[in-house]
Each structure stands twice: as structure tokens, then as C-alpha cells.
Amino acid sequence: MEARTEPRVSVIVLNWNNYDETRKCLESLQQAGYPSLKVIVVDNGSADGSGKRLESEFPGFKFVFNTKNLGFARGCNTGIREALRDEECKYVLLLNNDAVVTPNFLDKAVETAEMGRSIGLVGGKILQSPKSRKIWYAGGYIDRWRGQAKTRWGETDHGQYDKTEEVGFVTGCLMLIKREVLENVGLLPEEYFFGVEEWDYSLTVRRAGYRLYYVPEFLVYHKGDGSHWNYDPKFVYNSYRNKLIFQEKFLPKGLFPIWRISFVIYGKYVARRARERLIKKHNFGKDKIVSLKDLDFALIKAVEDHGKNVLSEETIASFDEALGKESVT
């Protein structure tokens, strides 16, 4: 009787100036226990030498070097193209570099994906840490009117989401993509510099007739930072801009102009409320949080820029320069 050959999975890990976290991620992949695993590390223009250092420490992994920071989607697409050169590659796994995988995490995910040709994407349970058991993602969907991802974030894991189920959205932190999907639907959308591309891709894949699944045994730990956007106007700007791009693509025709007006008005209110709650909850000084004037500028600039096809590092830099001239902390 012939031994069963597992489908080849190529893991894409994107590194940008983050040696410590990426090293932990790669070390965990060495213990993943999946027999047909190829790891591709894409260094996204790191300026700290972390990519070369990691390459010397993990000679069994493939390293690809971008000359500059291309953002998440474009950076990952570099790795995906490399993966697809291998005719044996049947699946591509996007994995955040600050995630740590658990032993045998891929087994059930691949088994689920193999159950039917119509299954295009598979996501897994993502916890913030083994100790806290706080959920980062455990299945979810996109609330298209509000422009929000519902992921069960922040709940404590008590096994309440330990059932494989069909979902409406898979996060790019841990996304198993069938090769057929990449060939028929395409690679990640590159209009977004970082964030929301996973919303776009999930809905695009569903519109193409594929199904998305959540598999709880597909388990990783990802500390993340759900409130980092409050510290840096670039994150605020990028978040606003990405939602505008996404909603224009996916809202029913004619509704986007209405949503856009509502977003500008309501978004300003929500951002202020979130800022004040963060200051109160963590006892931050206001000098540590995005100023009100910066919030307003970020929103206005996002509305102006949302039509740009690709947001580059240079665009972000020009935004920084304009922000420095316009804002007062």
C-alpha cells in the first residue's frame, strides 16, 4: 500500500524590520509537523538587515528580497508568484510574521480544503496568547454597510467556536488559499497598502463561486495590536482610505455616495469617541494619542486619496510630510 502524499503547501511570511518576531514565527514553522511544507520569506525592503540575518539562520527556507516596502498585498504577491513557480504547490498559506503556529496545525485545514473543489479559502482559530485565550479571529463576516469585519475578537476562548463552519471572511493573518483560486481569481488586490485587502479578497473569491471555511484546529497565536491606529495618523489615514476603496467596490451601485457622506460625518464622531475611550482606559496622556486635528486631517486626506490605484511608501511619506505641516499636537 502506497504512503499518502500530502499536498504541497507554500507558506508566505512577510518580514519588515522585525527580526525577533519573524525568527519566532520561522522557528515555530520548523516544528509544524507537516511533511510537504515550503517556507518562503519575503523581506519587504527592511533597512535593519533583518532579512539577511534571518536568511543566514534559516538556510532551509527560501528568501526573496524586495528593494522597498511594497505594503502587505504587493509584498505577499511577490512570495505567491515565487510559490506558483513550483508546479507541485497546491496551496499557498499567508501567515503574519508575528504569529506562532502550533504543531500539526495544517493537517485539518488541508483536509478540509481537500473535501471539495468549491472550497477556496480556509482560515483558522487565532488566539492572542496561550495564557489569555483571548480570541483574535475565530471565523467571521464583513458588515458591508458599516465597513467592519466581525471576527469574535476579544472574546475568551472556551471552546464555543470549536466547530468547522462556512464563513464570509478569512483574515490575511492566516489564510490558506487553493492554487486554483489564485489562478482563476487572481492574486491579492494591490490598491491597499496594508489592511482591508483580506476583506476584498474574501468577497472576490466568494463572488467567483468558492466557499470559505473556518477550521478551529488550524490554530496559531498572534499577539497583534488592535489599537495601534490610535497612535499613528498613518494608520488612521490608511484605515479610512481602505474602507472607502472597499465600499466603492462592493456596495450596491448608487449606495456608495450616500455611504461616503455618512462615513465622513459618522467616522469623525466614532474616531473621537474611540480616542477618548483609549485615553480613559489606559490613562494615556493626550500627547501619546493622535490629536484631534490629526484625526480630521487623516480623514480628509483619505477621502481625497481613496481613488489612487496603488498606495505606495512614497505616498505614505508625502502624507507624513503634509501632516507635519498641517497638524498640531
C-alpha positions as CSV (number, residue, x, y, z in Angstrom):
1,M,0.0,0.0,0.0
2,E,1.4,3.4,-1.0
3,A,2.0,6.0,1.6
4,R,-0.3,9.0,1.3
5,T,1.4,12.1,-0.1
6,E,0.3,15.3,1.5
7,P,-0.4,18.3,-0.9
8,R,2.4,20.8,-1.1
9,V,1.8,24.0,1.0
10,S,4.0,27.0,0.5
11,V,3.9,29.4,3.4
12,I,4.5,33.1,2.7
13,V,5.9,35.1,5.6
14,L,6.4,38.8,5.1
15,N,9.3,40.5,7.1
16,W,9.8,44.2,7.5
17,N,12.4,45.4,10.1
18,N,11.3,42.8,12.6
19,Y,13.9,40.2,13.3
20,D,12.7,39.0,16.7
21,E,9.1,38.3,15.8
22,T,9.9,36.8,12.4
23,R,12.5,34.5,13.9
24,K,9.9,33.1,16.4
25,C,7.5,32.5,13.6
26,L,10.0,30.7,11.5
27,E,11.2,28.6,14.4
28,S,7.6,27.5,15.0
29,L,7.3,26.5,11.3
30,Q,10.3,24.3,11.7
31,Q,8.2,22.3,14.3
32,A,4.9,22.4,12.3
33,G,5.0,18.7,11.6
34,Y,3.6,19.0,8.0
35,P,5.6,16.8,5.7
36,S,5.2,18.8,2.5
37,L,5.8,22.3,3.6
38,K,7.8,25.0,1.8
39,V,8.6,28.3,3.6
40,I,9.1,31.5,1.5
41,V,10.2,34.6,3.5
42,V,9.7,37.9,1.7
43,D,11.8,40.7,3.1
44,N,9.8,43.8,2.3
45,G,12.7,46.3,1.9
46,S,13.9,46.1,5.5
47,A,16.5,48.7,6.5
48,D,17.8,46.9,9.6
49,G,19.4,43.9,7.9
50,S,16.9,41.5,9.5
51,G,16.2,39.8,6.2
52,K,19.8,38.8,5.5
53,R,20.3,37.8,9.2
54,L,17.3,35.5,9.0
55,E,18.4,34.1,5.7
56,S,21.7,33.0,7.3
57,E,19.9,31.4,10.2
58,F,17.3,29.5,8.2
59,P,19.1,28.0,5.2
60,G,16.3,25.6,4.5
61,F,13.9,28.4,3.7
62,K,13.6,30.4,0.5
63,F,14.2,34.1,0.9
64,V,13.0,36.8,-1.6
65,F,14.1,40.4,-1.2
66,N,12.0,43.4,-2.3
67,T,14.0,46.6,-2.8
68,K,11.5,48.7,-0.8
69,N,8.4,48.3,1.4
70,L,5.6,47.4,-1.1
71,G,2.9,47.1,1.6
72,F,1.2,43.8,2.6
73,A,-0.6,42.8,-0.5
74,R,2.1,43.6,-3.0
75,G,4.8,42.1,-0.7
76,C,2.8,38.9,-0.3
77,N,2.1,38.7,-4.0
78,T,5.9,38.6,-4.6
79,G,6.0,35.5,-2.5
80,I,2.9,34.0,-4.1
81,R,4.4,34.3,-7.6
82,E,7.5,32.6,-6.3
83,A,5.4,29.8,-4.8
84,L,3.4,29.2,-8.0
85,R,6.6,28.6,-9.9
86,D,6.6,25.2,-8.2
87,E,4.2,23.0,-10.1
88,E,3.8,20.8,-7.0
89,C,2.5,23.7,-4.9
90,K,-1.2,23.1,-4.4
91,Y,-1.8,25.6,-1.6
92,V,-0.4,28.9,-0.5
93,L,-0.6,29.9,3.1
94,L,-0.4,33.6,4.1
95,L,1.0,33.8,7.7
96,N,1.7,37.0,9.6
97,N,5.3,37.2,10.8
98,D,4.2,37.9,14.4
99,A,2.2,34.6,14.5
100,V,3.4,31.4,16.1
101,V,2.0,28.2,14.7
102,T,1.1,25.1,16.7
103,P,2.3,21.5,15.9
104,N,0.3,19.8,13.2
105,F,-1.8,23.0,12.7
106,L,-2.1,22.4,9.0
107,D,-3.4,18.9,9.0
108,K,-7.1,19.6,9.5
109,A,-7.0,22.8,7.4
110,V,-5.7,20.9,4.3
111,E,-8.1,18.0,5.0
112,T,-11.0,20.5,4.9
113,A,-9.8,22.2,1.8
114,E,-9.5,18.8,0.1
115,M,-13.1,18.0,0.8
116,G,-14.4,19.8,-2.2
117,R,-13.3,21.8,-5.2
118,S,-15.6,24.7,-4.3
119,I,-13.6,25.3,-1.0
120,G,-11.3,28.2,-1.9
121,L,-10.0,29.7,1.3
122,V,-9.6,28.3,4.8
123,G,-9.0,30.3,8.0
124,G,-8.2,29.1,11.5
125,K,-8.6,30.0,15.1
126,I,-6.2,32.8,16.1
127,L,-5.6,33.5,19.8
128,Q,-3.7,36.4,21.2
129,S,-1.7,34.1,23.6
130,P,-2.0,30.6,25.1
131,K,-2.3,32.2,28.6
132,S,-5.1,34.7,28.0
133,R,-7.1,32.6,25.5
134,K,-8.3,35.9,24.0
135,I,-9.7,35.5,20.5
136,W,-8.1,37.5,17.7
137,Y,-10.1,35.6,15.0
138,A,-12.5,32.7,15.1
139,G,-14.5,33.0,11.9
140,G,-16.4,36.0,10.8
141,Y,-18.1,38.1,8.2
142,I,-18.0,41.6,6.7
143,D,-20.7,44.1,7.7
144,R,-20.7,45.9,4.4
145,W,-22.9,48.8,5.4
146,R,-20.7,49.7,8.4
147,G,-17.5,48.7,6.7
148,Q,-16.4,46.4,9.6
149,A,-15.1,42.9,10.0
150,K,-16.9,40.9,12.6
151,T,-14.3,38.3,13.9
152,R,-15.3,37.5,17.5
153,W,-12.3,39.5,18.5
154,G,-11.7,40.0,22.3
155,E,-13.9,37.1,23.4
156,T,-12.3,34.5,25.7
157,D,-12.0,31.1,24.1
158,H,-14.0,28.5,26.0
159,G,-14.4,26.1,23.0
160,Q,-17.5,27.9,21.9
161,Y,-16.1,28.2,18.3
162,D,-14.7,24.7,18.0
163,K,-16.8,23.6,15.1
164,T,-15.7,23.8,11.4
165,E,-18.1,26.2,9.7
166,E,-18.5,28.2,6.5
167,V,-17.7,31.9,6.9
168,G,-17.9,35.1,5.0
169,F,-14.4,36.3,5.6
170,V,-10.9,34.9,6.2
171,T,-8.2,37.1,7.7
172,G,-4.9,37.5,5.9
173,C,-3.1,36.7,9.1
174,L,-3.7,33.0,8.5
175,M,-5.2,32.4,5.1
176,L,-4.9,29.1,3.2
177,I,-5.5,29.7,-0.5
178,K,-6.1,26.9,-3.0
179,R,-3.8,27.2,-6.1
180,E,-6.9,27.0,-8.4
181,V,-8.2,30.2,-6.7
182,L,-5.0,32.1,-7.3
183,E,-5.0,31.0,-11.0
184,N,-8.7,31.7,-11.6
185,V,-9.4,34.7,-9.4
186,G,-6.0,36.3,-9.2
187,L,-3.6,37.4,-6.5
188,L,-4.3,39.8,-3.6
189,P,-5.7,43.2,-4.6
190,E,-2.9,45.8,-4.5
191,E,-4.9,49.0,-4.1
192,Y,-4.5,48.8,-0.4
193,F,-1.1,49.4,1.2
194,F,-1.9,47.4,4.4
195,G,-5.2,46.2,5.7
196,V,-8.7,45.5,4.1
197,E,-7.1,43.6,1.2
198,E,-8.3,40.4,3.0
199,W,-11.9,41.7,3.1
200,D,-11.7,42.4,-0.6
201,Y,-10.1,39.1,-1.5
202,S,-12.6,37.1,0.7
203,L,-15.6,38.7,-1.1
204,T,-14.0,38.4,-4.5
205,V,-13.3,34.7,-4.0
206,R,-16.9,34.2,-2.8
207,R,-18.3,36.1,-5.8
208,A,-16.3,33.7,-8.0
209,G,-18.3,30.8,-6.6
210,Y,-15.9,29.5,-4.0
211,R,-16.7,28.9,-0.3
212,L,-14.7,30.0,2.7
213,Y,-14.2,27.8,5.8
214,Y,-13.1,28.3,9.4
215,V,-11.3,25.3,11.0
216,P,-10.6,25.6,14.8
217,E,-7.8,23.0,14.8
218,F,-5.9,25.4,12.4
219,L,-4.5,27.2,15.4
220,V,-1.9,29.9,15.8
221,Y,-1.1,32.6,18.4
222,H,-0.9,36.2,17.2
223,K,-0.4,39.0,19.7
224,G,-1.3,41.8,17.3
225,D,-2.3,45.2,18.5
226,G,-5.9,46.1,18.0
227,S,-5.5,49.8,19.0
228,H,-2.2,50.8,17.3
229,W,-4.0,53.0,14.8
230,N,-4.8,55.4,17.6
231,Y,-1.1,56.2,18.0
232,D,-0.1,57.0,14.4
233,P,-2.1,59.2,11.9
234,K,-0.8,57.0,9.1
235,F,-2.8,54.1,10.4
236,V,-5.9,56.3,10.8
237,Y,-5.4,57.6,7.2
238,N,-4.8,54.2,5.8
239,S,-7.8,52.7,7.6
240,Y,-10.2,55.4,6.4
241,R,-8.8,55.3,2.8
242,N,-9.0,51.5,2.6
243,K,-12.6,51.4,3.7
244,L,-13.6,54.0,1.1
245,I,-11.9,51.9,-1.6
246,F,-13.6,48.7,-0.4
247,Q,-17.1,50.1,-0.1
248,E,-16.9,51.7,-3.5
249,K,-16.1,48.3,-5.0
250,F,-18.6,46.2,-3.0
251,L,-21.6,48.3,-2.0
252,P,-24.6,48.1,-4.4
253,K,-24.4,50.7,-7.2
254,G,-25.8,54.0,-6.1
255,L,-25.3,53.5,-2.4
256,F,-21.6,54.4,-2.2
257,P,-22.2,58.2,-2.4
258,I,-24.7,58.0,0.4
259,W,-22.3,55.8,2.5
260,R,-19.4,58.2,1.8
261,I,-21.2,61.2,3.2
262,S,-22.3,59.1,6.2
263,F,-18.8,57.8,6.7
264,V,-17.2,61.3,6.8
265,I,-19.7,62.5,9.3
266,Y,-20.0,59.4,11.5
267,G,-16.4,58.4,11.1
268,K,-15.3,61.7,12.6
269,Y,-17.6,61.1,15.6
270,V,-16.5,57.4,16.1
271,A,-12.8,58.3,15.9
272,R,-13.2,60.9,18.6
273,R,-15.1,58.5,20.8
274,A,-12.5,55.8,20.3
275,R,-9.7,58.2,21.1
276,E,-11.3,59.4,24.3
277,R,-12.1,55.8,25.4
278,L,-8.5,54.8,24.8
279,I,-7.2,57.7,26.9
280,K,-9.5,56.9,29.7
281,K,-9.0,53.1,29.7
282,H,-5.2,53.2,29.6
283,N,-4.6,56.5,31.3
284,F,-2.6,57.8,28.4
285,G,-1.6,61.4,28.1
286,K,-3.2,63.1,25.1
287,D,0.3,63.7,23.7
288,K,0.6,59.9,23.2
289,I,-2.5,59.6,21.1
290,V,-3.4,61.0,17.6
291,S,-4.5,64.6,18.1
292,L,-8.0,65.8,17.1
293,K,-6.6,67.9,14.3
294,D,-4.5,64.9,13.0
295,L,-7.7,62.8,13.0
296,D,-9.5,65.3,11.0
297,F,-6.6,65.7,8.6
298,A,-6.3,61.9,8.2
299,L,-10.0,61.6,7.3
300,I,-10.0,64.4,4.8
301,K,-6.7,63.2,3.2
302,A,-8.1,59.6,3.0
303,V,-11.2,60.9,1.1
304,E,-9.0,62.8,-1.3
305,D,-6.7,59.8,-1.9
306,H,-9.0,56.8,-2.0
307,G,-9.2,56.8,-5.8
308,K,-5.4,56.1,-6.2
309,N,-4.9,52.6,-7.6
310,V,-1.9,51.7,-5.5
311,L,-0.8,53.4,-2.3
312,S,3.0,53.4,-2.1
313,E,5.5,54.0,0.6
314,E,6.2,57.3,-1.1
315,T,2.5,58.3,-0.8
316,I,2.7,57.5,2.9
317,A,5.8,59.6,3.2
318,S,4.2,62.5,1.4
319,F,1.2,62.2,3.8
320,D,3.6,62.3,6.7
321,E,5.2,65.5,5.3
322,A,1.8,67.1,4.8
323,L,0.6,66.0,8.2
324,G,3.7,67.5,9.8
325,K,2.9,70.9,8.2
326,E,-0.8,70.8,8.9
327,S,-1.2,69.2,12.3
328,V,-0.7,70.5,15.8
329,T,-0.4,68.0,18.7
